[in-house]
Amino acid sequence: MIYGSVPGLDRACSRLVLGTMAFSLAEKDRWWRLLDRFVEAGGNCVDTALIYQGGESELVIGQWLKDRGMQGEVIVLTKGAHPKADGKPRVSPEAIAEDLEISLNRLGVERIDLYLLHRDDPSVPVDEIVDALNRQKEAGRISTFGGSNWSVERLQAANEYALTRGLTPFAASSPQFSLALTKEPRWPGCISVTLDDLRWYEESQMPLFAWSSQASGFFAGRLARHGDDPSGLRRVYDLPENWARLDRAERLAKGKGWAPTQIALAYVLCQPFPTFALIGPLTEEELAESLAATKVELTSHEVMWLDGRRADPPFAAGVR
């Protein structure tokens, strides 16, 4: 396992983060085994959210933490302030307090290690949001905080406000980020990283927790180039540039002796700023493949060739 640091956390965080969006109480034993394998491999951060599986994801994790005596040992990242069924934004001090209380109770912990706002509402001034999160931190209910699906412009505005007021700024961001581009958001209100955004993250060095870091199986061949699309991914990833990126990932994988999915995951982990990849394995075999990808080393040339910023193939990787 490889580790990184996040401002406000008192210990190093594994750069592979176990995503738990599929965790349900009906298959609790299955998910507990996956959690056990992840921790045995050195993983120490799990990602969940108030809305996952109607709250069951947080309950599965909370019961596992208690049963295994892992409360305080595993870094828990959870998210709140997501719109409800009506789709209306609910990023407010009241929604943050309400959702945080529910998550604390489900998880059976006194403090959330890393609390992210699941969505943004640009109509709400950043000062109200930063003030509310700082109050929750001062109350000991969260260790540190950030935004999921926040634009770099709003992240910068929030942190400029915090720093001018002597407050704690956002410590992390969690947008969609992978080797694949997105044609349209996977879900309403989602933000994907652009090449321009990459420059901002490199300059700011803000830790990025990449969700859908393997593009939902795009690099494993889950989406056929033509024909039926049972995965439902065509509307998100069916772009000529993505097929070109897949071709480059396959060429580089062949030269290095890895799988294209592992190359794609290494692309996220080998950026010139702190990155953490959220992975969502459904089996222990899929988990093992992602864990092995932490051993893949990519040069800056290879990273920029994969996403098209460099046209010349990296000779060192044996790519002709």
Secondary structure, 3 states (H helix, E strand, C coil): CCEECCCCCCCCEECEEEECCCCCHHHHHHHHHHHHHHHHCCCCEEECCCCHHHHHHHHHHHHHHHHHCCCCCCEEEEEECCCCCCCCCCCCHHHHHHHHHHHHHHHCCCCEEEEEECCCCCCCCHHHHHHHHHHHHHCCCEEEEEEECCCHHHHHHHHHHHHHCCCCCCCEEECECCCCCCCCCCCCCCCECCHHHHHHHHHHCCCEEEECCCHHHHHHCCCCCCCCCCCCCHHHHCCHHHHHHHHHHHHHHHHHCCCHHHHHHHHHHCCCCCEEEEECCCCHHHHHHHHHHHHCCCCHHHHHHHCCCCCCCCHHHCCC
